């Protein structure tokens, strides 16, 4: 039976759309090629909280098509509907959780203090390349196109503490250097090319630990990294300074909430007018209080204001 489907918002371009039985958009993504059916089910379970559900393809007129089996076949682009296993309508339950918004750092604009400089130097020492693209880090010249990235953003240090994320850090670096919350441990860092750093911060790409550390782009892959593997240098199980899987899984879940759930969250526009009043632009824009707090933490460094 045909359904009247909502038209997806053009502000969040996708080639995979997920609907409920009423034809309302409840999620979606851009399939660049590396997402398989079983992975798609696991990603949907992040924001669809029904204990049991099944995905079916939708035909052009909105009718229910073939059942999608959670196998290792590549996910086909198109539209899907959430139903029961026998194709009957079910009320779809969506998590109220949302991703932690974060500031996108451009290049080397992060202010280095005693804590962030230690983080910066130690990540570069461990990683000899952009760990997502594989581009080698230039040892004999200024690495202007590389930057060090916090997996869990240090602007969210309070949330880091509340969630007890330090329990995953085994790094024994002296607390005076890395801050006693351990958010600036090398284990919470990755070396990335600047443009990939921006995509990682915007939750446009992520790493699926349970698929062999596969890089997954949730929007159009303009840098040809979809399906690559995270470099071994940052996840080597023999290295005590390796990135914990738990932090990568945290980022993966956040990316799904930000990019797949609903219409997707539009990243904050951080391109301010040259010579303008940045604080005024933030106050007059959306999410002013949240952006102000994150902006101050990111630009000034945690603990340097208030």
N, C-alpha and C positions, 0 to 999 in steps of 0.2 A: 504494500500500500504506500503510495507516494506521501512524502512529508514536505512541508514548506520549511526550508532551511534558512536560518539567519545568514545574512551576507557577512563574511568575515571582515573585520576592520582593516582598511588598507594601511594603517599605521604600523601593523605588525605582519609583514608579508610572510606567508607560509605556503607550503605545498602539501601539507598534511593537516587536516582539520578533524576535530573530534566533537561530536554532537551528542546531546541527550535525545530521548525519544520525541521530545517536543520540538526538536529542530534548533535548539539553542546551542551556540558554540560554548564548549566547556574547556577547550584546550587545542593545542596544535604545535607544530614545529616545521622546520625546513629540513627535509631529508636530503642530505648531500650524498648518501650512498652507504655509510657504514652502519646505520641502525638496522638491526635485524628484528624480526617479529617478537621474539622472546624479550629482547631488551626494551622494545616499545611497551610491552605489557608492564614490565618492571618500572619503567619511567612513569606510566600512567598511574600506577599504584601509589606514587608519591603524593598525588593530589586528589585521586579518587579513592575515597575511604570505604566504599562498599566492601564487605568481606569477600563477596563473589561477584564477578561481572565478566562479560564476554564482549569482545569487539567484533563488529560485523562491518563489511564494506558497504558503502552507500552507492546506489546507482545515480545517474545524472538527475533523475526526477525525485530523488530522496527516498526511494524504496530500499528496503533491506536486501543486501546482496549476500555474498558468501561470508561464512564465518572466518575470522582470522585466527589461525592456530599459533600458539606461542612456540614456534620452531625457529630454526636458524636461517630461514630464508630472509632475503633482504626485504625490508618493508617497502611496499609500493606507495608512491604518493597518491593522494586522493582524499576522500572523506570517509569517516568511520562513525559508527553509532554505538553507544554503550547500552547493552541489553542483558537479559538473563541468558544462561547457556542454551535455552531452547528458543531464543529469539523473542521472548515476551518483554514488554516494557517494564522497567524498574525505575524507582526514584534514585537519581544519581546523587550521592553524597560527596561534597567537595570540602576538603580541609580548609579551615580558616587561616592556616599558617601562610605566611608570606615571606619572601626572601629578605635578608638583611641588605638594605640598600648601601651602596658603597661609592666612594669617590673614585673616578678614573684618573690615575696619575699619568701625566704626559711626560715622557722622557725622564730626565733626572730632576724633575721639579720637586721631589720630596726633600724636605729639609733634613739633613743628616745631623743628629745630635749624637751623644756618646752611645746611646742605646741603638739607634737605627744605623749608625756607621758600623758598629760591630756586626749587626745583622747583614748589612750590605757586603762587607768584606768577606764574611764567612760563606755566604751563599755563592759568591763569585769563586772563592777558593774551592768549594766542593763541586760546582757545576762548570764544566768546560764548554758549554754550548747552551743555546736556547733549548730548553728541555722539551719543548713541544715541536718546533720546526726542525731541530737538528742543526741549525746554523752555528758554526763554530764561533766561540768568543775570541775576538782578536786580542792576543796577549801583548802585542808590542805597540798598540796604539790605543788612543782613548776610545772606549767602547760606547760611543755616543748613541748608538742605535739599540743598546741593551739596557735593561733595568731590572732590579731585584723586586720581586713581587711577594707580598704577604698572601698566603692562601686564605687564612682567616684575617680579615682586615684589622689593622691595629686601631683604627678609629672606633672599633666595636670592642674595645678592651673590657669594658664592663660586662658585656654579654659573654665574652671569652671566660671571664672569671665565674660568672653565674652558671655557665654550662660545665665548669670544671675541665676545660679543654687542656689545661696543663698536665693532666694525668697521662696524656699520650706522649708527652715530651720526656725523652730519656737523656737528653743533652745535659751534661754536668757543668756547662760553662758557668762561671761565677755569677750569681744573681746581680751583682753590682754592674756587670757589663750588659746583661741581656734583659734587665728588669725582672723583678722577682715574680711577675705573673707568667714569665716565659713566653709571652706572645712574640718577642723578638728573637726567639731561638732560630737558628739556621734551619731547624726541622719544620718551621712554619714558612719556609721560603722556597722560591723557584727563581731561576735566572731565565728571563724571557726577552725576546725582541720587543721593542716598545709597542708596536701595533698589536702584537699578540697579547701583551700585558693588558692593553686597553680592552681587548675582547674578553680576556679572562675576568677582569674586574667587572665588566658589564654582563657577565654570565652568558655571553654568546657562545662560549665554548667551555668544555669541561673535560674531566678525565674519568672514565668508568673503570675503577679498580677491578671490578668483578668480570670484566671482559678483557683481561690481560693488559690493563692500563691503556685502554684505547682512548684516543682523543676524539671527542664527539662535538661537532659543531651543530648548534641548535638553530642557527640562522644561516644565511648564505655563506659558504666558505670561500672567501675572497683571497685566502692566503695558502690554500692547498695543504691543509693540515688534517682534515677530516679523515679518520681511520688510521692515522699514525699511532705509534706507541710512545708513551712518555719515556724519555731517555733513562737508561739504567743508572746513570751517575747520581741521580737524585733519589732513587728508590732501591738501590742495591741493598739486599738484606744483610750483606756482610759489613755494611757501613753503619756504625752507631749513630751517625748524623743523618740517616735517611729520613725522608718525609714519611710520617705515619700514614698508613692507609686511612685511618679514621678522619684525618683532616681532608684528604681528597674526597672521601665519601661525603663529608659535610658540604664541601663546595659543590659536589655533583647534585646533591639534593637541593641546595639553594638555587643552582642554575635551572633545574627543572621547575621549581616554583616561580622563578622570575620569568623564564622564557616560554614554558609550556602551559602553565595554568591559565585558564581564562583567555583573555586577549593578549596576555603577556604584559610585563611591566616595561614601560618606555624608560630608557636610561635618562638620568638627569642630564640636562644640557649644561656642560661645564665650560662652554666657550663664552667667556665674558668680553664685554666691549673693552677695547684697548684704551687705557687711561680712565676707564669708568669706575664707579663705586661698586666693588664686588659685593660688599655686605648689603647694599641697598638692592642690588639685583636679586640676591638670594631672598631677602625679606619680601620682595614683591612677587616672587615666583612660587611654584608649588612646593609643598612639603618643607616650608621655610625653617621650622625649628629643627627638624631632623637633618636637613642639609647643612644648616649652620653648625651644628654640633660635629658632624662628620667632616666638614670643611676645615674647621679649626683644628681638630685632631690631626688631619692629614697634612695641612700646610705648616702648622706650628710644631707638631710633634706632641704626643700624649704627655700630659703632666706639665706642660709649659704655659698653661693658662688657667684661669679660674681661681 
